Amino acid sequence: MPLAVGIVGLPNVGKSTLFNALSDAGAEAANFPFCTIEPNVGIVPVPDPRLDALVKTIDPKSVVPTTVEFVDIAGLVKGASQGEGLGNKFLSNIRNVDAILHVVRCFDDDNVVHVHGQVDPVGDAETIDTELLLRDIQSVEQRLERAKKFSKSGDAKEKKALAVCERVLASLSDGVPVRALTLSSDDREVLDPMCLLTHKPVLYAANVAEDEAGVGLDHPAVAKLADRAAREGAQVVVVSAAIEAEIAALDPAERADFLAGLGASEAGLDRLIRAAYTLLDLITFFTAGPKEVRAWTVRRGAKAPQAAGKIHSDFERGFIRAEVIEWDTLVELGSEAAARTKGKLRVEGKEYVVVDGDVMHFRFNV
């Protein structure tokens, strides 16, 4: 099952428009707050030129890209941590995703109501971050009280939890998100069950006007957001949700001409999807043959047996070895047979760490 990225932001910043462009799932987009109440979910293929190159080289019968799940979550307002707006529902839904795509409005349009009456990218971002921090403070305080109660009996696990919660609570109270802290494995053992909202990695989508599609981080409103994001080690991707929705509605053959007219080599959504994929700390390996070329997802640092297990549990259980070729080498030489003849196909064992872009063939016995 794909890992999930939750699309969040204030009401009327373009979340559902962007989601529609991403997933073509038909989520409602309208000019009033809380248009999205129940979260919409879309499974989105990850654009990958390496997959395209392998397909062109091998000409398989079928092609399967890797995917990311995007979840369009209800807009959040100030006071959500206290239940304002759809706060409780919002915060419950975001707790279930693996990473956050924070859409921030960077365009002026008198026809689209802004919940605060003016466009302020940094202020908007801070509104949501504050609500996430406040909810995390509540969660940690609850866990802290439990740890205090049970550590009195000498429970070593609860004593450890007490120390961790006190430290994290102090940081949250100073406005420092959990993702900015250096955490040990013991810390994670205490914090992971809480699914803290500020522990999740964040990517910012700066949503600009249609006539500003293609602008960079030097755009006045975007630059302010980018400066703030840089201080927390986050990335900003500039998109025009309205333009991306138009591109997504075109036939594939028409998209290249449309993009050329904008002076762009690729859709902003492609950059956004890849950035979200990277945010989840994921890499791709490939299996390639005449029947199928397929992209598979693993966490960065995964070893060969774990990669094999993505294909089938028997592959991991009975793993013997992996035959590995770099994707660009396979494309250059034209076939696995040629790579083998040239000595470019390596045999790797159980301790091999998968490299992004590996083409792998597994040997197993069960």
Secondary structure, 3 states (H helix, E strand, C coil): CCCEEEEECCCCCCHHHHHHHHHCCCCCCCCCCCCCCCCEEEEEECCCHHHHHHHHHHCCCEEECCEEEEEECCCCCCCHHHCCCCHHHHHHHHCCCCEEEEEEECCCCCCCCCCCCCCCHHHHHHHHHHHHHHHHHHHHHHHHHHHHHHHCCCCHHHHHHHHHHHHHHHHHHCCCCHHHCCCCHHHHHHHHHHCCHHHCCEEEEEECCHHHCCCCCCCHHHHHHHHHHHHCCCEEEEECHHHHHHHHHCCHHHHHHHHHHHCCCCCHHHHHHHHHHHHCCEEEEEEECCCEEEEEEEECCCEHHHHHHHHCHHHHHCEEEEEEEEHHHHHHHCCHHHHHHCCCCEEECCCCECCCCEEEEEEECC
